[in-house]
Amino acid sequence: MIILLNAMHVFYVSCYRYASYKTYMLYMKKITCFIAVLLTACFSVLASAPKKVLDTATFATGCFWCTEAKFQQLKGVEKVISGFSGGHVANPSYELVCTGTTGHAEACNIIYDPAKITYDELLAAFFVAHDPTQLNRQGNDVGTQYRSAIFYHDARQKQKAQYYITKLNAEKAYKDPIVTQVVPYKAFYKAEDYHQNYFNQNGSQPYCKYVIQPELEKFKKVFKDKLKQ
């Protein structure tokens, strides 16, 4: 477009120098109309261009620092937000959730591009990212806030979550039955800013180094073909 405008400027100057004023105005009118048509066409093409459609999965796999660090690695995942879901207190603080009295689970909203990664693939990652047979805990993190849960956003997500749980239990994929809750998504409260992108910002902290890092390396080995470059 800039090239076109520069060419137009040269053309105008040429017309002004070598043509009569009447001819110059005639050319100008025609070219102005041409530009208007061209711009209309350009805007129409831009407006009709397909937009990226994103979807959201909401998972609880224990500590949300761990959940976030793992799902951030996957191709097609645009953003991971750490927060709280499944409770009965609005806008809870991290400290309040840690008391176990709000009913919330530490969870992550995983915003993804279905054209690059499917919900089925995210569910596969969910069942690898933690031990879904542990009730109200993950390792040394104990409490209902660390429970395993899938907060489904629609009937399709609910059906898929239930299907895979049934299938994994039938195949005895784990030594014990899966205790993951499959419940409707109702509200999600974003955690404080210092919890966001936690592992990447605090990799040298003992919890990150000795708890998250080993788990993350295992996760990356399983999904080595699905990782971002």
C-alpha positions as YAML, in Angstrom:
chain: A
units: angstrom
residues:
- id: 1
  name: MET
  ca: [0.00, 0.00, 0.00]
- id: 2
  name: ILE
  ca: [2.88, 2.40, 0.78]
- id: 3
  name: ILE
  ca: [4.43, 1.66, -2.60]
- id: 4
  name: LEU
  ca: [1.09, 2.40, -4.27]
- id: 5
  name: LEU
  ca: [0.75, 5.73, -2.47]
- id: 6
  name: ASN
  ca: [4.30, 6.73, -3.45]
- id: 7
  name: ALA
  ca: [3.52, 5.90, -7.06]
- id: 8
  name: MET
  ca: [0.33, 7.92, -6.82]
- id: 9
  name: HIS
  ca: [2.29, 10.91, -5.53]
- id: 10
  name: VAL
  ca: [4.69, 10.75, -8.49]
- id: 11
  name: PHE
  ca: [1.76, 10.41, -10.85]
- id: 12
  name: TYR
  ca: [0.02, 13.43, -9.37]
- id: 13
  name: VAL
  ca: [3.15, 15.55, -9.72]
- id: 14
  name: SER
  ca: [3.60, 14.45, -13.32]
- id: 15
  name: CYS
  ca: [0.00, 15.29, -14.18]
- id: 16
  name: TYR
  ca: [0.32, 18.68, -12.58]
- id: 17
  name: ARG
  ca: [3.47, 19.50, -14.53]
- id: 18
  name: TYR
  ca: [2.50, 18.24, -17.95]
- id: 19
  name: ALA
  ca: [-1.30, 18.45, -18.12]
- id: 20
  name: SER
  ca: [-3.87, 21.14, -17.80]
- id: 21
  name: TYR
  ca: [-5.54, 21.75, -14.47]
- id: 22
  name: LYS
  ca: [-8.78, 20.28, -15.84]
- id: 23
  name: THR
  ca: [-7.01, 17.13, -17.00]
- id: 24
  name: TYR
  ca: [-5.17, 16.88, -13.71]
- id: 25
  name: MET
  ca: [-8.44, 17.08, -11.73]
- id: 26
  name: LEU
  ca: [-10.02, 14.43, -13.98]
- id: 27
  name: TYR
  ca: [-7.12, 12.05, -13.41]
- id: 28
  name: MET
  ca: [-7.23, 12.75, -9.70]
- id: 29
  name: LYS
  ca: [-10.93, 11.97, -9.50]
- id: 30
  name: LYS
  ca: [-10.52, 8.68, -11.36]
- id: 31
  name: ILE
  ca: [-7.58, 7.58, -9.24]
- id: 32
  name: THR
  ca: [-9.33, 8.54, -6.00]
- id: 33
  name: CYS
  ca: [-12.25, 6.32, -7.02]
- id: 34
  name: PHE
  ca: [-9.81, 3.53, -7.86]
- id: 35
  name: ILE
  ca: [-8.17, 3.77, -4.42]
- id: 36
  name: ALA
  ca: [-11.56, 3.70, -2.71]
- id: 37
  name: VAL
  ca: [-12.50, 0.51, -4.58]
- id: 38
  name: LEU
  ca: [-9.10, -1.04, -3.81]
- id: 39
  name: LEU
  ca: [-9.32, -0.26, -0.09]
- id: 40
  name: THR
  ca: [-12.85, -1.66, 0.08]
- id: 41
  name: ALA
  ca: [-11.65, -4.87, -1.51]
- id: 42
  name: CYS
  ca: [-8.69, -5.11, 0.88]
- id: 43
  name: PHE
  ca: [-10.86, -4.62, 3.95]
- id: 44
  name: SER
  ca: [-13.35, -7.20, 2.67]
- id: 45
  name: VAL
  ca: [-10.58, -9.78, 2.29]
- id: 46
  name: LEU
  ca: [-9.26, -9.06, 5.78]
- id: 47
  name: ALA
  ca: [-12.73, -9.25, 7.30]
- id: 48
  name: SER
  ca: [-13.46, -12.58, 5.62]
- id: 49
  name: ALA
  ca: [-10.11, -14.17, 6.57]
- id: 50
  name: PRO
  ca: [-10.60, -17.08, 8.97]
- id: 51
  name: LYS
  ca: [-9.87, -16.16, 12.59]
- id: 52
  name: LYS
  ca: [-8.05, -18.46, 14.97]
- id: 53
  name: VAL
  ca: [-10.62, -20.16, 17.20]
- id: 54
  name: LEU
  ca: [-9.32, -21.05, 20.65]
- id: 55
  name: ASP
  ca: [-10.82, -23.33, 23.28]
- id: 56
  name: THR
  ca: [-10.23, -23.86, 27.00]
- id: 57
  name: ALA
  ca: [-9.61, -26.93, 29.12]
- id: 58
  name: THR
  ca: [-9.63, -26.61, 32.91]
- id: 59
  name: PHE
  ca: [-7.65, -29.21, 34.83]
- id: 60
  name: ALA
  ca: [-6.58, -29.73, 38.43]
- id: 61
  name: THR
  ca: [-3.60, -32.04, 38.91]
- id: 62
  name: GLY
  ca: [-2.35, -31.00, 42.33]
- id: 63
  name: CYS
  ca: [-0.06, -27.98, 42.68]
- id: 64
  name: PHE
  ca: [-0.88, -25.55, 39.89]
- id: 65
  name: TRP
  ca: [2.78, -24.59, 39.53]
- id: 66
  name: CYS
  ca: [3.43, -28.14, 38.30]
- id: 67
  name: THR
  ca: [0.35, -28.23, 36.07]
- id: 68
  name: GLU
  ca: [1.24, -24.92, 34.46]
- id: 69
  name: ALA
  ca: [4.88, -25.88, 33.82]
- id: 70
  name: LYS
  ca: [3.90, -29.10, 32.04]
- id: 71
  name: PHE
  ca: [1.08, -27.87, 29.82]
- id: 72
  name: GLN
  ca: [3.09, -24.81, 28.76]
- id: 73
  name: GLN
  ca: [5.38, -27.21, 26.90]
- id: 74
  name: LEU
  ca: [2.78, -28.53, 24.46]
- id: 75
  name: LYS
  ca: [2.42, -27.30, 20.89]
- id: 76
  name: GLY
  ca: [-0.98, -25.69, 20.40]
- id: 77
  name: VAL
  ca: [-1.26, -24.47, 23.98]
- id: 78
  name: GLU
  ca: [-1.45, -20.69, 23.72]
- id: 79
  name: LYS
  ca: [-1.57, -19.81, 27.41]
- id: 80
  name: VAL
  ca: [-1.89, -21.39, 30.84]
- id: 81
  name: ILE
  ca: [-3.45, -19.47, 33.72]
- id: 82
  name: SER
  ca: [-3.11, -20.67, 37.31]
- id: 83
  name: GLY
  ca: [-6.07, -20.19, 39.62]
- id: 84
  name: PHE
  ca: [-8.82, -21.79, 41.65]
- id: 85
  name: SER
  ca: [-12.02, -23.58, 40.68]
- id: 86
  name: GLY
  ca: [-14.72, -25.75, 42.23]
- id: 87
  name: GLY
  ca: [-15.18, -23.84, 45.47]
- id: 88
  name: HIS
  ca: [-17.87, -21.79, 47.18]
- id: 89
  name: VAL
  ca: [-15.96, -18.58, 48.02]
- id: 90
  name: ALA
  ca: [-15.66, -15.78, 45.47]
- id: 91
  name: ASN
  ca: [-12.21, -14.37, 44.67]
- id: 92
  name: PRO
  ca: [-10.30, -16.40, 47.25]
- id: 93
  name: SER
  ca: [-6.67, -15.67, 48.03]
- id: 94
  name: TYR
  ca: [-4.00, -18.35, 47.79]
- id: 95
  name: GLU
  ca: [-3.60, -18.30, 51.56]
- id: 96
  name: LEU
  ca: [-7.33, -18.88, 52.07]
- id: 97
  name: VAL
  ca: [-7.47, -21.74, 49.56]
- id: 98
  name: CYS
  ca: [-4.51, -23.35, 51.35]
- id: 99
  name: THR
  ca: [-6.62, -23.66, 54.50]
- id: 100
  name: GLY
  ca: [-8.81, -26.15, 52.66]
- id: 101
  name: THR
  ca: [-12.00, -24.37, 53.75]
- id: 102
  name: THR
  ca: [-13.06, -22.75, 50.44]
- id: 103
  name: GLY
  ca: [-13.73, -25.95, 48.50]
- id: 104
  name: HIS
  ca: [-11.49, -24.86, 45.65]
- id: 105
  name: ALA
  ca: [-8.93, -26.91, 43.81]
- id: 106
  name: GLU
  ca: [-5.73, -25.42, 42.48]
- id: 107
  name: ALA
  ca: [-6.44, -25.53, 38.77]
- id: 108
  name: CYS
  ca: [-5.28, -24.20, 35.42]
- id: 109
  name: ASN
  ca: [-7.18, -22.75, 32.51]
- id: 110
  name: ILE
  ca: [-5.39, -24.15, 29.48]
- id: 111
  name: ILE
  ca: [-6.16, -22.03, 26.42]
- id: 112
  name: TYR
  ca: [-5.37, -23.96, 23.27]
- id: 113
  name: ASP
  ca: [-5.75, -24.04, 19.49]
- id: 114
  name: PRO
  ca: [-7.85, -27.11, 18.52]
- id: 115
  name: ALA
  ca: [-6.28, -26.98, 15.05]
- id: 116
  name: LYS
  ca: [-2.92, -27.83, 16.63]
- id: 117
  name: ILE
  ca: [-3.80, -29.92, 19.67]
- id: 118
  name: THR
  ca: [-7.03, -31.74, 20.48]
- id: 119
  name: TYR
  ca: [-8.90, -32.06, 23.75]
- id: 120
  name: ASP
  ca: [-8.19, -35.80, 23.58]
- id: 121
  name: GLU
  ca: [-4.46, -35.06, 23.50]
- id: 122
  name: LEU
  ca: [-4.81, -32.69, 26.43]
- id: 123
  name: LEU
  ca: [-6.62, -35.41, 28.37]
- id: 124
  name: ALA
  ca: [-3.76, -37.79, 27.60]
- id: 125
  name: ALA
  ca: [-1.37, -35.20, 29.02]
- id: 126
  name: PHE
  ca: [-3.64, -34.76, 32.05]
- id: 127
  name: PHE
  ca: [-3.44, -38.45, 32.96]
- id: 128
  name: VAL
  ca: [0.35, -38.44, 32.56]
- id: 129
  name: ALA
  ca: [0.90, -35.13, 34.39]
- id: 130
  name: HIS
  ca: [-0.12, -36.54, 37.78]
- id: 131
  name: ASP
  ca: [-1.36, -39.60, 39.64]
- id: 132
  name: PRO
  ca: [-5.16, -39.55, 39.23]
- id: 133
  name: THR
  ca: [-5.59, -42.33, 41.79]
- id: 134
  name: GLN
  ca: [-4.50, -40.22, 44.76]
- id: 135
  name: LEU
  ca: [-7.45, -38.78, 46.66]
- id: 136
  name: ASN
  ca: [-7.11, -35.16, 47.80]
- id: 137
  name: ARG
  ca: [-3.35, -35.11, 47.43]
- id: 138
  name: GLN
  ca: [-0.39, -35.29, 45.07]
- id: 139
  name: GLY
  ca: [2.74, -36.60, 46.72]
- id: 140
  name: ASN
  ca: [3.52, -34.50, 49.78]
- id: 141
  name: ASP
  ca: [0.91, -31.87, 48.86]
- id: 142
  name: VAL
  ca: [-2.09, -32.92, 50.93]
- id: 143
  name: GLY
  ca: [-5.58, -31.40, 51.06]
- id: 144
  name: THR
  ca: [-8.74, -31.11, 48.98]
- id: 145
  name: GLN
  ca: [-7.17, -28.16, 47.15]
- id: 146
  name: TYR
  ca: [-4.76, -30.67, 45.57]
- id: 147
  name: ARG
  ca: [-7.44, -33.03, 44.29]
- id: 148
  name: SER
  ca: [-7.56, -34.40, 40.76]
- id: 149
  name: ALA
  ca: [-10.36, -32.81, 38.75]
- id: 150
  name: ILE
  ca: [-11.56, -32.08, 35.24]
- id: 151
  name: PHE
  ca: [-13.86, -29.07, 35.00]
- id: 152
  name: TYR
  ca: [-15.70, -29.59, 31.73]
- id: 153
  name: HIS
  ca: [-16.93, -26.63, 29.68]
- id: 154
  name: ASP
  ca: [-19.48, -28.50, 27.57]
- id: 155
  name: ALA
  ca: [-21.10, -31.90, 27.04]
- id: 156
  name: ARG
  ca: [-18.37, -32.96, 24.61]
- id: 157
  name: GLN
  ca: [-15.61, -32.43, 27.17]
- id: 158
  name: LYS
  ca: [-17.64, -34.25, 29.81]
- id: 159
  name: GLN
  ca: [-18.21, -37.24, 27.54]
- id: 160
  name: LYS
  ca: [-14.56, -37.51, 26.59]
- id: 161
  name: ALA
  ca: [-13.34, -37.23, 30.19]
- id: 162
  name: GLN
  ca: [-15.74, -39.93, 31.39]
- id: 163
  name: TYR
  ca: [-14.87, -42.15, 28.42]
- id: 164
  name: TYR
  ca: [-11.13, -42.10, 29.10]
- id: 165
  name: ILE
  ca: [-11.55, -42.65, 32.84]
- id: 166
  name: THR
  ca: [-13.77, -45.67, 32.17]
- id: 167
  name: LYS
  ca: [-11.34, -47.02, 29.59]
- id: 168
  name: LEU
  ca: [-8.25, -46.55, 31.77]
- id: 169
  name: ASN
  ca: [-9.95, -48.19, 34.73]
- id: 170
  name: ALA
  ca: [-11.11, -51.12, 32.57]
- id: 171
  name: GLU
  ca: [-7.58, -51.61, 31.26]
- id: 172
  name: LYS
  ca: [-6.17, -51.29, 34.80]
- id: 173
  name: ALA
  ca: [-3.73, -48.66, 33.57]
- id: 174
  name: TYR
  ca: [-3.10, -47.78, 37.22]
- id: 175
  name: LYS
  ca: [-2.75, -50.02, 40.24]
- id: 176
  name: ASP
  ca: [-5.69, -48.27, 41.92]
- id: 177
  name: PRO
  ca: [-8.94, -46.85, 40.49]
- id: 178
  name: ILE
  ca: [-8.97, -43.28, 39.19]
- id: 179
  name: VAL
  ca: [-10.54, -40.82, 41.63]
- id: 180
  name: THR
  ca: [-10.57, -37.78, 39.32]
- id: 181
  name: GLN
  ca: [-13.66, -35.63, 39.70]
- id: 182
  name: VAL
  ca: [-15.48, -34.75, 36.47]
- id: 183
  name: VAL
  ca: [-17.55, -31.69, 37.30]
- id: 184
  name: PRO
  ca: [-19.00, -28.72, 35.42]
- id: 185
  name: TYR
  ca: [-16.94, -25.56, 35.07]
- id: 186
  name: LYS
  ca: [-18.71, -22.80, 36.97]
- id: 187
  name: ALA
  ca: [-16.16, -20.20, 38.00]
- id: 188
  name: PHE
  ca: [-12.43, -19.72, 37.80]
- id: 189
  name: TYR
  ca: [-10.51, -17.23, 39.89]
- id: 190
  name: LYS
  ca: [-7.07, -16.27, 38.67]
- id: 191
  name: ALA
  ca: [-4.38, -16.64, 41.31]
- id: 192
  name: GLU
  ca: [-2.13, -13.78, 42.35]
- id: 193
  name: ASP
  ca: [0.37, -12.57, 39.75]
- id: 194
  name: TYR
  ca: [3.36, -14.14, 41.47]
- id: 195
  name: HIS
  ca: [1.84, -17.59, 40.83]
- id: 196
  name: GLN
  ca: [1.70, -17.06, 37.06]
- id: 197
  name: ASN
  ca: [4.51, -18.61, 35.00]
- id: 198
  name: TYR
  ca: [5.92, -19.67, 38.34]
- id: 199
  name: PHE
  ca: [8.41, -22.34, 37.34]
- id: 200
  name: ASN
  ca: [9.94, -20.23, 34.58]
- id: 201
  name: GLN
  ca: [10.32, -17.31, 36.97]
- id: 202
  name: ASN
  ca: [11.54, -19.29, 39.98]
- id: 203
  name: GLY
  ca: [13.42, -22.29, 38.59]
- id: 204
  name: SER
  ca: [16.15, -22.08, 41.24]
- id: 205
  name: GLN
  ca: [13.72, -22.33, 44.16]
- id: 206
  name: PRO
  ca: [13.96, -25.69, 46.02]
- id: 207
  name: TYR
  ca: [10.36, -26.74, 45.21]
- id: 208
  name: CYS
  ca: [10.91, -26.02, 41.53]
- id: 209
  name: LYS
  ca: [14.30, -27.70, 41.46]
- id: 210
  name: TYR
  ca: [13.53, -30.84, 43.40]
- id: 211
  name: VAL
  ca: [9.81, -31.39, 42.80]
- id: 212
  name: ILE
  ca: [8.71, -29.73, 39.54]
- id: 213
  name: GLN
  ca: [11.88, -30.20, 37.48]
- id: 214
  name: PRO
  ca: [12.05, -34.04, 37.75]
- id: 215
  name: GLU
  ca: [8.33, -34.33, 37.01]
- id: 216
  name: LEU
  ca: [8.65, -31.97, 34.07]
- id: 217
  name: GLU
  ca: [11.50, -33.99, 32.56]
- id: 218
  name: LYS
  ca: [9.42, -37.18, 32.74]
- id: 219
  name: PHE
  ca: [6.49, -35.38, 31.12]
- id: 220
  name: LYS
  ca: [8.64, -34.04, 28.29]
- id: 221
  name: LYS
  ca: [10.00, -37.49, 27.51]
- id: 222
  name: VAL
  ca: [6.51, -38.91, 27.12]
- id: 223
  name: PHE
  ca: [5.35, -36.05, 24.88]
- id: 224
  name: LYS
  ca: [8.63, -35.37, 23.07]
- id: 225
  name: ASP
  ca: [6.84, -35.24, 19.69]
- id: 226
  name: LYS
  ca: [4.28, -32.75, 20.97]
- id: 227
  name: LEU
  ca: [6.59, -30.17, 22.49]
- id: 228
  name: LYS
  ca: [7.05, -26.62, 21.34]
- id: 229
  name: GLN
  ca: [10.32, -25.98, 19.51]
...
